[in-house]
């Protein structure tokens, strides 16, 4: 497990705990921390995010169990339960992202996108789910897409919903 902390001045912003259970390429924890921090904005302050890279079989199992879809998926978001702050200096859990690098690689190829840009998009997408964004209704999907596009633009990436 590795940990990265994004900070502004002396304020600790986001702590990221990473686990790699897949040998497929994935970005550095610094990149993932920067992407998630940008998506979360001020909500990252004093928070902790777990990120786990898994193989297709584990992704499929989790997707079937928690979403009723019997296939591997790109990213799953699991918000942390709201717990009272015991120690103000300790990072409060935000939740976990479970990412399947194999699925991201396949999607990037199919969509003719760079792997790095697709990773950034899915980390931003997953982080937004953890703070309440969703895409179940059309209006919510448009709101989430606008936020993703704005965050990715700030990070130097193109609109992921436009063909390259």
Buried (B, 14 or more C-beta within 10 A) or exposed (E): EEEBBBEEEEEBBBBBBBBBEBEBEBBEBEBBBBBBBBBBEEBBBBBBBBBBBBBBEBBBBBBBEEEEEEEBBBBBBBEBEEEEEEEEEEBBBBBBBBBBBBBBBBBBEEEEBEBEBBBBBBBBBBBBBBBEBEBEEEEEEEBBBEBBBBBBEEBEBBBBEEEE
